[in-house]
Amino acid sequence: MAIGNSRMTGRSNLRRDARWSDLERLRTSSPMYDAVIDEVRGRRIRIGRHWLTDFASCNYLGLDLDPEIIASIEGQVRRWGTHPSWSRLLGNPSLYPEIEEKLTHLLAAPDSLLLPTITHIHSSVIPVLAGEGMVFLDAQAHKTIYDGCMTARGMGATINRFRANDTEHLAELLRAAPAGIRPLVCMDGVNSMTGNPPDLPSFAQVCREHDALLYVDDAHGFGIIGERRPDETSPYGARGNGIVQHFGETYDNIVLVGGFSKAYSSLLAFIALPTWLKNHLKVAAAPYLYSGPSPTASLATALAGLDVNERRGDAIRADLHRKTARVLAHVQALGLHTPNRSGTPIIELPLADERDIDLVCQFLWDRGIYVTLAAYPLVPRDQVGFRIQITAANTDEEIEQLIETLSALAGAVMLREAA
Ligand SMILES: Cc1ncc(COP(=O)(O)O)c(C=O)c1O
């Protein structure tokens, strides 16, 4: 009996493994997966003897290469050592309250709490917020949000999924939810594949009508989109203070999660929230008590990044928008499909035939263009393709190189055409 059971478990594990076979094949065969980068010069990277232009990093503002940010590290490391290896509950270098204060001010949020990564936040904070209640999860939410919800389920919460970006479906599910327990709604801000933000005001309204708490992961919006102003330097808005400010929303019933690991090129993340909840999470969310904190270099670059953002951020975003708009205009002129309707620097290009992913990868590699391959099951089969991320540190010549390569790919009928 025991043997039979373990065979069955083995078989179902293998079936589950088969889902990952495309990815495993690419991991071992594709030069663009699991690569070792030997050298970086600006946005040029060397893998072995091959130089490529990098359109795969999320360093949107180019702060990873900014001399002022780089220079900020040494003094802080001399002052604090390389790593403040206390549990946060025991001790925090004063860099923490300094960053939290600046961040809270930038976001115009009631308060903020820093933790090492967004992944830590989802896995620990979603279960605390959900308790044994009901969670409503966007069907296309990022994997790390999904995993946080699965942890919440293991701790007694009930998980319901609503159709991606569908406020009416969410409202219908919330109407049917039992009264007396505050529902939690989890979703992405700027989507990591499409580059589009959700209709936040409509989601916020539905949540407020049902006294639900809206939990939004704006990993890719923070640092790029921000408050709208007559003097904004681009349609991204001003100050890069994230999706809540971009839509002119308040933080009533909204908890915003974001991170420094994309636009700010640093290993740190935050949750914008009321002070009572911040204090509760200090004892209830595992990473504050049990995980190692971010290294001093990350705290230094996050702090310097916030200063640079105040002084130069809008000029950098204007440049980023100009470069991105150039690529998007070319994609449109070629008649190609991309889901990006927002102009953010995340441009997903699905293939005409998903089986061509190895060919397309080789094509891009040969022309010296490095991208994020979007293979199954990272994306559904009908969305297999690649994602280009533009950063402010890409030169105009590199943008030109990308544009010429896209023309050649479109000419070889490898990319899906717009409907
Ligand atoms: C939407 C989204 N959430 C969370 C993460 C993970 O962020 P972190 O590196 O801070 O854990 C990513 C990273 O790719 C992401 O795209």
The ligand as a Gaussian input file, in Angstrom:
#p B3LYP/6-31G(d) Opt

LIG

0 1
 C        5.333000      42.078000     -10.189000
 C        6.528000      41.600000      -9.426000
 N        6.426000      41.396000      -8.099000
 C        7.478000      40.972000      -7.371000
 C        8.700000      40.704000      -7.956000
 C        9.832000      40.243000      -7.093000
 O       10.426000      41.355000      -6.507000
 P       11.627000      41.176000      -5.465000
 O       12.853000      40.973000      -6.279000
 O       11.661000      42.459000      -4.696000
 O       11.276000      40.006000      -4.613000
 C        8.866000      40.900000      -9.321000
 C       10.185000      40.642000      -9.947000
 O       10.361000      40.277000     -11.037000
 C        7.745000      41.342000     -10.077000
 O        7.870000      41.510000     -11.395000

